[in-house]
Amino acid sequence: MEYLINEQSILKDVNHPNISKIIEVRETKEKLYIITEYYNGGTLRDFLKIYQEKNNKALSEEIVQYIMRQIIDGLNYLHNKKIIFRDVKLENMMLHYEDENDRINNNIMKAKIKIIDFGFAKHLKKGELTNSIVGAPFSMEPIMIFKLFSNNQKYKDYEYDEKVDIWSLGILFYELLTGKVPFEADDLEELVDKLQKGDYIIPATLSEEAFKFLTDML
């Protein structure tokens, strides 16, 4: 219930073309209904899976750039309002098509990206930091993982702000470019080790701009 109340509070305070729009909230004795805009294109995860199965290759940098620009515009808007999203992943990016043929043909270059699911988001005051930990371990930002699972004491009291979303955005960028996650691990111990070492493979096919953009975020 706490996450639902938090989500509706933040969504009522935001208005951006790349962010889910809340229409109405209805509450009964037993349930809380958050009514939002309807988006017809599924998630970015759905799109990526369909594209790879159909074309047997990764997305072009042109397509990835089109997608990333919209997500960054949305996150930049949130960050300017001191809102941390804390759940940047393909599943939380919805697609919407104005034209039905574009939807049927998965014409991503005509899609509008919408950021959804603000249960983990947090509104900070100016200059405020937070140390709270949210999310599932394999999708958390490194700082949160290190706070929970690392023996390094310097992370225990570490506080962060909205910039923590940038690393997660780097993970999403990598997935769009390659169809894989950069830090694959069988358990948390292996994941922590790879994150601390920055151990991931950068595709040799990336342009100079994509390479710099990726490494700056990760």
N, C-alpha and C positions, 0 to 999 in steps of 0.2 A: 504493500500500500504506500509505503514511504517513497518508493521509486516512481509509482504512478503519479502521486501528488507532485513530486519534483518535476516529472516530465511535463505535466500540464502547465505548471507554473512557468517553466522556461519557454515552452511553445507559445504561450500567450504573450510573451515578451519579445518574440522575434518575428520578423517579416522580411523574407528574402526569397527570391525565385528558386534557389537551390536548396531550400530547407522545407521540410514537411510543414504544411499549414494546418493549424487546428481550426475546426469549424465550430464545434460545440462540445461542452462537457455535461453529461447527465449523470446524476447520482441517485441510486436507490438505497434502501436499507442494506442490501446485500452486494450491490455491484456498482462499479464506476465505469462509465462509458466515455471514452475519448474518441470523438468523431473527427476524422481528418479528411483532407482531400483524397480522392481515389487516384491511384497511379496504375497504369495498365500494362507496364512492360516488365514486371518482375524485378528481381534484384540484379545487381552487377555480377554477383556470383553466378546466377542463372545464365546471364548473357555470355559470360566468359566460357562456361562449360559448353553451351550450345555452339559457340563460335569455334572452339577447339575441335569439337567432334565433327563439325561440318567441314572445316578448312584444314585441320591437322597442322596448324602452325600458330605461332603467337600473334598477338595484335600488332599492327604497325605502329610506329612511334607517332604517326599523325593521329591515329585513333586514340591512343593513350593520352596524347597531349590534349585532345578535345575533351576527354573525360576528366582529366586531372584539373584542367582550368576551372571547370564548374565546381568540383569538390573544393578546390582551394579558395574560390570566391566565397563559397558558403562558410568554410572554416575561418577564413579571414574576417568575415562579418561577425561570427561568434566570438572570435578572439578580441576583436575591437570592443565588444561588449563585456569582456572579461568572463566569457563562458568557456569552460573546458568541456570538450565533448567526451573524451575518454573511452570511445568505443568505435574508432575508425576501422572499418573492415568492409569487405565487399558485400556482406549480407545486409549492411545498414545503408546501402546506396541503392535507391529505387530508380527505375527508368520510367519515363512517361512520354508517349508519342501522341502528337496532335492528329496525325494522319494514320488511319487504320492500316493502310498498305505498308507504311514504314514499320509499324509494330509487327505485322505478319512476317515481313522480310528481315526483321532484326536490324534495321538501318540505324545503327548506333549514332551516326553523324547527324541524325535528326532528333535524337533523344534529348530530353531534359533530365538532368541528374537531380535527385531529391535526397537529401540527408534525412534519415529517419531514426527513431528509437533513442530518446533522450533520457532514459532511465538512469544512466550513469553520469550524465552531464552535471556540472556544478557551476554555479554563478559566484564568482569571487568579487570581493570588494577591491577597490583600487589599491594596488600594492600588496594585496593579500596572497599568501601561499597556502597550500594544503598538503597534508601528508596521508590522506585517506587512501585506502586500497580497494579497488573495485574490479570486477571482471573475472573471467576464467584465466588461469595461469598461462595457457599457451597463446592467449591474445592480449595479455597485459603488456604495457610498456616496460622496458628493462628496469627502470628505477623501482617500479612496484615489485617486480620479480626478485630483484636483488634484496629489497627490504624484507621479503618473506623467506627467501630460500638461500641467500648468500651468507657466508660466515663473515663477510667483510663488515665490520662494525660501523664504518662511515656511512652506510646506507640506512641504518636503523632509524635515524631521526631526520632523514632527508625530506625536505619540502619542495614542492614544485608548483608551477603555474600552467597556463594554457599552452606553453611551448611544448609540453609533453606530447601533444597530439602530432607534432611534426614527425616523430619517429614512426608512429603508426601509419602515417601517410606514406612514409618511405616504404614500409612493408607492402602497403596496397599498390604503390607504384611498381614495385618489383614483381608482384603477382600479375599485374596487368601486362607487363613487358615480357614475362617468361612463362606465365601459367603455373609457377611454383612459388613456394615460400622460401625466403632466403635462409632461414635458420631451422632446418629440419632436425628433429630430435625424437628419440624414442621415450625419453623420460625427462623430468625436470632437471636432474643433475646434468645431463648432457646439454640441455637447453641453456642453463646458466653458464656452463663452460664456454659454449659457442658465442653467447652474447658478450661475455667478458673479453673474449679474444677478438670479437668482431669477425668471426670466421664464417664467411659466406662467399659464394662464387659470383663474380660479375661477368655476365656474357660479353664475349669479345665483339659481338655484333653491334653493341650500343654506339650511338653517335657520341661525340665528345660532350655535347650539351646534356644528353640523357645520363651519361656517366657521371658528370659533375653533380647534376641535380640529385641523383640517387645517393652518391657517396656523401653529399652534404647532409642529407636527411638521416642516413643510417650511420 
